[in-house]
Amino acid sequence: MLALKSLSHELSLHLDRMMMINEMEMQRDFMESEFRVMASTMNEGLVLRDKNLKISYANPAYCKLVGYSKEDLVSSGSGFLGV
């Protein structure tokens, strides 16, 4: 009987962790969505670079500022294109 209670308790803890992880993932997805909307509509130029300094994202305002398309900036080997 004690083993069954222990197993039930462990299962309950595991389910609680799974629910917490699921909620955190939903919050992360929501925040990413909000960031994407904000970044794509803001008037200021925004560029994100990876650890090798290659451009991974450029918003429309940044593209207008430097005169390159987002695709050109992201696909460039160095990520700089003279900017």
C-alpha positions, 0 to 999 in steps of 0.5 A, spaced: 500 500 500 505 504 501 508 503 494 502 505 491 501 511 495 508 513 493 507 511 486 501 515 486 505 521 489 510 521 484 505 520 478 502 527 481 508 530 481 510 528 474 503 531 471 504 537 475 511 538 472 508 537 465 503 542 466 508 547 468 512 546 462 506 546 457 504 553 460 511 555 460 511 553 453 505 557 451 507 563 455 514 563 451 510 562 444 505 568 446 511 572 448 515 570 441 509 572 437 508 579 441 515 580 439 515 579 432 509 584 431 512 589 435 519 588 431 516 588 425 511 594 426 516 599 430 519 605 426 526 604 429 531 599 425 532 592 429 537 587 427 538 581 430 545 577 429 547 570 431 553 568 435 557 569 429 555 576 428 551 573 422 544 577 421 538 572 423 533 578 423 532 585 420 525 588 421 522 593 415 525 599 418 532 597 418 531 594 411 529 601 409 535 604 413 540 600 409 537 599 403 537 592 403 531 586 403 531 582 409 532 576 405 539 579 402 541 581 409 539 574 412 542 570 406 549 574 406 555 570 408 558 575 413 551 578 415 554 585 414 553 587 406 557 594 408 553 596 414 
